[in-house]
Each structure stands twice: as C-alpha cells, then as structure tokens.
Amino acid sequence: MLTRIDHIGIACHDLDTTVAFYRSTYGFEVCHTEVNEEQGVREAMLRVNGTSDGGATYLQLLEPVREDSAVGKWLARNGEGVHHIAFGTPDVDGDAAAIGEKGVRVLYEEPRTGTMGSRITFLHPKDCHGVLTELVTSSPEH
C-alpha cells in the first residue's frame, strides 16, 4: 500500500519569495517547476531526500494562478501554510479503491495527472481527521 511521504503541499502567496526562504533557511533547491492549469497553480518542488524505493520526499510550494482555484480559495480562507500531505504508492488506483471501501471519500473518480507526470487523487479531509490527503504514483521517468 502506501510506501512513503511523497510531499507536503504548502500554499503561498508568492512562490519566488517562498522558494527563497526555503533555499536560504534550509538549503533546499528547486528540482522542478511547472504551472498546472487544471489545478490553477504555479508550483515548485524542493527535494528533501531520496528513499530506498527510488522515490523521494519533497516540499511542494503552491501559488494560485487563479483566485477560484482550490488552492486560491483555501489560501483566502486560511492564509499561507500546510495545505495537504501526500503519500506515495505504486498503485494509486488500487489504493484509492481500497481506502474508499473503508468509507473514506475519494475526491476524483479517476486519478488525474499531477506534478512531474505523476498520477494523483485526493481523500476528503473530513474523512481524514481534518487533513487533505493526496495519493501519488510517481511517473517512471522521475
């Protein structure tokens, strides 16, 4: 089932300023950036470490590009901070189905394309003790 913490998603107002903070304070470097139009965010992935299963753990910094995006609405309500936690899995489809069978609402009927070509889905925070939870299967080329 779940093999690691893939990333912690952090919502921010200004991606460049937030990246500069994590670089100067902790020495983390950006290993990937992209704009995800579907999710309405500009994002930077900062690699924290590698793992024995070939994956890695990241901080995902998220700046909304639209106020009506999920991250934009969340940021307006809550301010900057931890938005979600993501667990890595080799089988997002199977694990989402198994977790759904336990009564947890899976937010996407079919996994969507996420950062660096990954496959993702989310679990409803009300079913996860207030934590928006993402399941991630990394792309083979990353």
C-alpha positions in Angstrom: 0.0 0.0 0.0 1.5 3.4 0.9 5.3 3.4 0.9 6.4 6.9 1.9 5.5 10.5 2.4 5.8 11.8 -1.1 5.4 15.5 -0.3 4.0 18.2 1.9 2.0 20.8 0.0 2.4 24.3 1.2 0.2 27.1 -0.1 1.8 30.5 -0.5 1.0 34.0 -1.9 4.4 34.5 -3.6 6.2 31.4 -4.9 9.5 33.2 -5.6 9.7 34.6 -2.1 8.8 31.3 -0.5 11.4 29.4 -2.6 14.0 32.0 -1.5 13.1 31.4 2.2 13.4 27.6 1.9 16.7 27.9 0.0 18.3 30.4 2.3 17.0 28.9 5.6 17.3 25.1 4.9 19.4 24.9 1.8 16.7 23.2 -0.2 17.0 23.6 -4.0 14.2 23.6 -6.6 14.3 20.4 -8.7 11.2 21.0 -10.7 8.7 23.8 -11.5 5.5 23.9 -13.5 2.2 25.5 -14.0 -0.8 23.1 -13.6 -3.6 24.9 -15.4 -6.1 22.2 -14.4 -5.5 22.8 -10.7 -4.8 26.6 -11.2 -1.4 26.6 -9.5 2.2 27.5 -10.2 4.4 25.2 -8.2 8.0 24.4 -7.2 9.2 21.0 -5.9 12.0 21.1 -3.4 13.7 17.7 -2.9 14.3 16.9 0.8 15.7 13.4 0.4 15.7 10.2 -1.6 14.2 6.9 -0.4 15.1 3.2 -0.8 12.2 2.6 -3.2 13.6 5.0 -5.7 11.2 7.8 -4.8 11.9 11.0 -2.9 10.3 13.3 -0.4 9.6 16.9 -1.4 8.1 20.1 -0.3 5.6 21.3 -2.9 5.2 25.0 -2.8 1.9 26.1 -4.4 1.0 29.6 -5.6 -2.5 30.0 -7.1 -2.7 31.5 -10.6 -6.5 32.0 -10.2 -8.5 33.1 -7.2 -11.1 30.5 -8.0 -8.7 27.6 -7.9 -8.9 25.2 -4.9 -5.6 26.4 -3.5 -6.6 30.1 -4.1 -9.8 29.6 -2.2 -8.0 27.7 0.6 -5.3 30.4 0.8 -8.0 33.2 1.1 -9.7 31.3 4.0 -6.6 30.1 5.8 -3.6 32.1 4.8 -0.2 30.6 4.0 0.7 27.2 5.4 0.4 23.4 5.1 -2.3 22.6 2.5 -2.0 18.8 2.3 0.1 15.7 2.8 0.8 13.3 0.0 1.6 9.6 0.4 3.5 7.7 -2.3 2.1 4.4 -3.6 3.0 2.1 -6.5 -0.8 1.8 -7.3 -2.9 4.9 -6.8 -5.9 3.2 -8.4 -5.9 0.1 -6.2 -5.1 2.0 -3.0 -7.7 4.7 -3.7 -10.3 1.9 -4.2 -9.3 0.1 -1.1 -9.3 3.2 1.0 -12.7 4.2 -0.5 -14.1 0.8 0.5 -13.3 1.7 4.1 -15.7 4.7 4.0 -13.2 7.5 3.0 -14.4 9.7 0.2 -12.1 9.7 -2.8 -12.4 13.1 -4.5 -11.5 12.0 -8.1 -13.4 9.2 -9.7 -10.3 8.6 -11.9 -6.8 9.7 -10.9 -5.5 12.8 -12.6 -2.2 14.0 -13.9 -0.1 15.7 -11.2 3.3 17.2 -10.8 6.2 15.7 -12.9 3.7 13.4 -14.8 2.5 11.6 -11.6 -1.0 10.1 -11.2 -2.9 11.5 -8.2 -6.1 11.6 -6.3 -7.2 13.2 -3.1 -9.1 12.0 0.0 -11.7 14.2 1.7 -10.3 16.0 4.7 -13.4 15.4 6.8 -12.8 11.7 6.5 -9.1 12.0 7.4 -9.3 13.9 10.7 -9.1 17.4 9.0 -6.2 16.6 6.7 -6.5 16.9 2.9 -4.6 13.7 1.8 -3.2 13.0 -1.6 -2.2 9.6 -3.0 0.6 9.8 -5.6 2.1 7.3 -8.0 5.3 8.8 -9.4 6.0 8.9 -13.1 8.6 6.2 -14.1 10.9 8.9 -15.6 11.0 10.8 -12.3 
